[in-house]
């Protein structure tokens, strides 16, 4: 028996109504580019958040590590991509704040070539000393450092890294004579701190939390205005007399300019849901880092203020990477 024409018309109307939803479906994976090697803190953050975002989006996110040139290789790759809606970048302290001043020329424009999705997290910087350094607090540290007439060596994760720039700011604020020893990453710097080959450094919380907890490194103070929830026993440098001193390694998520607004909004909602999820919060806690949920506008404002703040320090001290 043939179906009534009115019934067929209703089915056709319903199918037409569903057509826009079908058009929105996207089976292609999203590429999340990270400017650091696999296994490091930035990589772990990206993979943790990507897993949670994938569940919300119903879309696979694949992390692609493109290390080198202080994140410039990864940033250039994403800035030039036209695969809108399918590529995004971990844009961090280096990419958006320090590199515009550290390098005479960049192949990307941090303000014009990217659109922010939102901040991811920040790693507080901690002043740590090797086990053989005879100090327990900031006052003792200052006295010890001043006694070294030739200057005191310090480790960083590399020239221009937040570890390096935080210590340069510290040098400015304290007047101490300090000599920079750059390493190729936080891990080898921490190894020499553990072995006593170098006396101190500002290290990100993720790199040193386990060593502080095990008593292998001594934490003198945190470069944040409040104590860390994961390590509340460590006093801030501010409460020990170095007022207003803040330094963080931080990260955000961006897409290339040209990405449609509806895609940006969709990714933003998925990011905020991920940062608010229990698995991501738990993983971040193990890394002693702070999630930074917020809007694209808040990320743009934060990146601008950081670019101005650290750009002045870089120019005043004539720090260059080329």
RASUL-V140745 format. One record per residue. N is the residue number from 0. RES is the residue in three letters. PHI is phi in whole degrees, -180 to 180 (* if undefined). PSI is psi in degrees with one decimal (999 if undefined). NEAR is the number of other C-alpha atoms within 12 Angstrom. Layout:
<<N,RES,PHI,PSI,NEAR> <N,RES,PHI,PSI,NEAR>>
This chain:
<<0,UNK,*,123.7,3> <1,UNK,-66,145.8,7> <2,UNK,-75,144.7,10> <3,UNK,-61,145.0,10> <4,UNK,-61,-34.9,10> <5,UNK,-63,-36.5,11> <6,UNK,-69,-42.1,12> <7,UNK,-63,-37.3,13> <8,UNK,-65,-38.2,13> <9,UNK,-65,-39.7,14> <10,UNK,-64,-43.7,15> <11,UNK,-62,-40.8,14> <12,UNK,-64,-42.0,13> <13,UNK,-64,-40.6,14> <14,UNK,-65,-39.6,14> <15,UNK,-64,-36.9,14> <16,UNK,-67,-32.4,13> <17,UNK,-82,-15.0,14> <18,UNK,-58,-44.8,13> <19,UNK,-61,-35.8,11> <20,UNK,-66,-38.9,12> <21,UNK,-65,-36.9,12> <22,UNK,-65,-28.5,11> <23,UNK,-76,-21.2,16> <24,UNK,-63,138.7,15> <25,UNK,-136,110.8,16> <26,UNK,-89,-11.5,16> <27,UNK,-75,141.3,19> <28,UNK,-71,161.8,23> <29,UNK,-103,133.9,29> <30,UNK,-97,120.2,32> <31,UNK,-105,110.3,42> <32,UNK,-92,131.6,42> <33,UNK,-122,130.1,44> <34,UNK,-85,23.7,36> <35,UNK,-136,162.5,36> <36,UNK,-68,157.1,25> <37,UNK,-64,143.3,19> <38,UNK,99,-17.6,18> <39,UNK,-81,178.3,22> <40,UNK,-60,-42.8,36> <41,UNK,-64,-39.6,45> <42,UNK,-66,-42.5,27> <43,UNK,-64,-42.5,28> <44,UNK,-60,-48.3,45> <45,UNK,-61,-46.0,45> <46,UNK,-68,-35.7,32> <47,UNK,-66,-47.5,33> <48,UNK,-71,-37.4,42> <49,UNK,-60,-40.3,41> <50,UNK,-61,-43.0,30> <51,UNK,-70,-40.1,31> <52,UNK,-65,-35.9,32> <53,UNK,-60,-40.2,30> <54,UNK,-65,-40.1,19> <55,UNK,-69,-42.6,23> <56,UNK,-79,-21.3,28> <57,UNK,66,33.4,21> <58,UNK,-144,138.7,24> <59,UNK,-73,135.6,23> <60,UNK,-117,123.4,32> <61,UNK,-110,124.0,26> <62,UNK,-82,129.3,34> <63,UNK,-120,111.5,28> <64,UNK,-85,124.2,29> <65,UNK,-130,73.7,27> <66,UNK,-75,161.2,26> <67,UNK,124,152.0,21> <68,UNK,55,41.4,27> <69,UNK,54,44.2,37> <70,UNK,77,0.6,39> <71,UNK,-68,-31.2,37> <72,UNK,-65,-47.5,27> <73,UNK,-65,-42.5,37> <74,UNK,-64,-42.5,43> <75,UNK,-63,-41.0,31> <76,UNK,-60,-46.7,32> <77,UNK,-74,-39.0,42> <78,UNK,-59,-34.2,34> <79,UNK,-91,-6.1,24> <80,UNK,-73,139.0,25> <81,UNK,-109,9.4,19> <82,UNK,-83,62.0,21> <83,UNK,-59,132.5,27> <84,UNK,91,-7.5,35> <85,UNK,-128,11.9,31> <86,UNK,-146,137.7,39> <87,UNK,-149,167.6,48> <88,UNK,-137,138.5,53> <89,UNK,-75,106.2,50> <90,UNK,-105,120.7,50> <91,UNK,-120,-164.8,46> <92,UNK,-48,-45.8,47> <93,UNK,-67,-53.4,43> <94,UNK,-58,-47.5,49> <95,UNK,-102,-23.4,47> <96,UNK,-112,-49.5,42> <97,UNK,-90,-43.9,44> <98,UNK,-59,-36.3,41> <99,UNK,-58,-24.5,36> <100,UNK,-101,-28.0,33> <101,UNK,-75,-28.1,34> <102,UNK,-113,137.7,28> <103,UNK,-66,-35.6,15> <104,UNK,-138,139.0,15> <105,UNK,-121,148.9,26> <106,UNK,-86,3.1,23> <107,UNK,-138,158.4,27> <108,UNK,-109,115.0,25> <109,UNK,-63,-22.4,37> <110,UNK,-93,-32.0,26> <111,UNK,-100,-26.3,18> <112,UNK,-92,-7.5,29> <113,UNK,-130,150.6,39> <114,UNK,-117,125.9,41> <115,UNK,-72,142.0,43> <116,UNK,-97,-42.5,41> <117,UNK,163,159.8,43> <118,UNK,-71,151.4,41> <119,UNK,-101,-64.4,46> <120,UNK,-164,166.2,43> <121,UNK,-135,145.6,35> <122,UNK,-105,110.6,41> <123,UNK,-61,144.2,42> <124,UNK,-91,137.9,47> <125,UNK,-122,130.8,47> <126,UNK,-78,113.2,48> <127,UNK,-121,150.7,47> <128,UNK,-125,155.1,44> <129,UNK,-66,157.9,37> <130,UNK,-60,-26.5,28> <131,UNK,-89,4.3,20> <132,UNK,-88,123.7,29> <133,UNK,-84,58.4,22> <134,UNK,-137,154.1,25> <135,UNK,-127,-13.9,25> <136,UNK,-148,177.4,26> <137,UNK,-66,-39.4,32> <138,UNK,-61,-44.8,21> <139,UNK,-67,-37.1,18> <140,UNK,-62,-46.6,31> <141,UNK,-59,-46.0,30> <142,UNK,-62,-42.7,20> <143,UNK,-64,-45.1,23> <144,UNK,-66,-38.8,29> <145,UNK,-66,-28.2,19> <146,UNK,-72,-17.7,15> <147,UNK,-86,94.1,17> <148,UNK,-62,-32.9,14> <149,UNK,-80,-2.0,12> <150,UNK,99,155.2,19> <151,UNK,-108,130.8,28> <152,UNK,-75,147.1,30> <153,UNK,-139,150.3,41> <154,UNK,-97,148.6,44> <155,UNK,-139,168.6,42> <156,UNK,-79,2.5,35> <157,UNK,144,156.0,31> <158,UNK,-61,130.8,33> <159,UNK,84,-3.1,43> <160,UNK,-73,161.5,44> <161,UNK,-59,-29.8,46> <162,UNK,-63,-45.5,47> <163,UNK,-65,-50.8,44> <164,UNK,-68,-34.4,47> <165,UNK,-61,-39.5,42> <166,UNK,-74,-32.2,47> <167,UNK,-66,-39.3,37> <168,UNK,-64,-41.1,30> <169,UNK,-61,-42.6,35> <170,UNK,-62,-43.7,29> <171,UNK,-60,-44.9,19> <172,UNK,-73,-30.2,21> <173,UNK,-100,-22.4,23> <174,UNK,77,9.8,17> <175,UNK,-73,149.7,26> <176,UNK,-89,113.3,24> <177,UNK,-127,142.5,29> <178,UNK,-118,122.9,24> <179,UNK,-81,132.5,31> <180,UNK,-123,97.4,31> <181,UNK,-79,140.4,29> <182,UNK,-114,169.2,26> <183,UNK,-93,69.5,25> <184,UNK,112,162.5,32> <185,UNK,-70,-35.4,35> <186,UNK,-59,-50.7,26> <187,UNK,-67,-30.6,23> <188,UNK,-64,-43.9,36> <189,UNK,-65,-37.9,43> <190,UNK,-61,-41.0,29> <191,UNK,-74,-29.7,30> <192,UNK,-65,-44.7,39> <193,UNK,-60,-37.3,31> <194,UNK,-84,-5.3,20> <195,UNK,79,9.9,25> <196,UNK,-72,-23.2,22> <197,UNK,-138,141.4,30> <198,UNK,-80,-35.5,38> <199,UNK,-157,171.0,44> <200,UNK,-175,161.1,55> <201,UNK,-92,117.2,53> <202,UNK,-121,148.4,50> <203,UNK,-71,150.5,46> <204,UNK,-57,-37.8,46> <205,UNK,-65,-32.0,39> <206,UNK,-78,-24.0,39> <207,UNK,-123,-5.0,41> <208,UNK,-54,-48.6,34> <209,UNK,-66,-34.2,22> <210,UNK,-74,-34.3,26> <211,UNK,-67,-45.2,32> <212,UNK,-61,-33.0,21> <213,UNK,-88,-1.8,13> <214,UNK,80,12.7,16> <215,UNK,-84,-21.1,24> <216,UNK,-130,148.8,37> <217,UNK,-102,125.0,39> <218,UNK,-91,122.2,42> <219,UNK,-90,-38.7,36> <220,UNK,-175,155.9,46> <221,UNK,-100,136.8,46> <222,UNK,-88,50.0,43> <223,UNK,-135,164.1,35> <224,UNK,-79,-17.7,24> <225,UNK,-129,153.6,25> <226,UNK,-65,154.1,26> <227,UNK,-77,137.7,28> <228,UNK,-65,-31.8,21> <229,UNK,-81,-21.6,25> <230,UNK,-138,64.1,28> <231,UNK,-67,-13.4,17> <232,UNK,-75,-15.5,17> <233,UNK,-88,119.4,32> <234,UNK,-73,156.2,27> <235,UNK,-77,158.5,33> <236,UNK,-68,-31.7,36> <237,UNK,-61,-43.4,25> <238,UNK,-75,-11.2,23> <239,UNK,-98,9.8,26> <240,UNK,116,-16.9,19> <241,UNK,-91,76.7,26> <242,UNK,-67,142.4,18> <243,UNK,70,14.8,19> <244,UNK,-89,116.8,31> <245,UNK,-133,139.6,36> <246,UNK,-157,129.9,38> <247,UNK,-138,150.2,37> <248,UNK,-92,131.8,46> <249,UNK,-140,162.6,40> <250,UNK,-142,149.5,43> <251,UNK,-139,174.6,48> <252,UNK,-116,128.2,47> <253,UNK,-131,163.4,49> <254,UNK,-129,161.2,45> <255,UNK,-68,144.6,40> <256,UNK,-59,133.9,30> <257,UNK,114,-13.7,25> <258,UNK,-66,131.0,28> <259,UNK,-60,143.9,19> <260,UNK,-57,-35.3,19> <261,UNK,-68,-32.4,15> <262,UNK,-69,-42.5,29> <263,UNK,-60,-44.4,30> <264,UNK,-64,-40.7,22> <265,UNK,-65,-44.2,24> <266,UNK,-66,-37.3,41> <267,UNK,-63,-42.7,34> <268,UNK,-64,-40.5,25> <269,UNK,-67,-37.5,31> <270,UNK,-64,-46.7,40> <271,UNK,-64,-38.8,32> <272,UNK,-63,-38.7,29> <273,UNK,-65,-46.4,38> <274,UNK,-65,-22.9,36> <275,UNK,-94,-1.1,24> <276,UNK,-83,150.7,23> <277,UNK,-61,-45.1,16> <278,UNK,-61,-40.6,20> <279,UNK,-69,-43.2,33> <280,UNK,-60,-41.6,27> <281,UNK,-65,-42.8,21> <282,UNK,-67,-40.8,28> <283,UNK,-62,-36.7,34> <284,UNK,-64,-38.1,25> <285,UNK,-67,-23.1,25> <286,UNK,-95,-0.7,32> <287,UNK,57,41.0,34> <288,UNK,-120,162.7,38> <289,UNK,-109,120.9,36> <290,UNK,-68,145.9,33> <291,UNK,-127,68.2,29> <292,UNK,-66,147.6,31> <293,UNK,169,-177.7,28> <294,UNK,-89,164.4,26> <295,UNK,-58,-37.2,30> <296,UNK,-65,-38.8,19> <297,UNK,-66,-38.3,19> <298,UNK,-65,-44.7,34> <299,UNK,-60,-41.4,30> <300,UNK,-67,-42.7,20> <301,UNK,-65,-44.9,27> <302,UNK,-62,-40.5,37> <303,UNK,-63,-45.3,23> <304,UNK,-66,-38.4,18> <305,UNK,-68,-38.8,33> <306,UNK,-62,-42.0,28> <307,UNK,-69,-43.6,21> <308,UNK,-65,-51.6,24> <309,UNK,-79,-26.5,38> <310,UNK,-61,-39.9,30> <311,UNK,-63,-45.4,22> <312,UNK,-60,-44.0,30> <313,UNK,-63,-46.1,33> <314,UNK,-67,-42.0,23> <315,UNK,-63,-30.5,17> <316,UNK,-104,7.2,18> <317,UNK,51,48.5,19> <318,UNK,-91,123.1,26> <319,UNK,-134,148.0,22> <320,UNK,-113,8.7,22> <321,UNK,-140,999,16>>
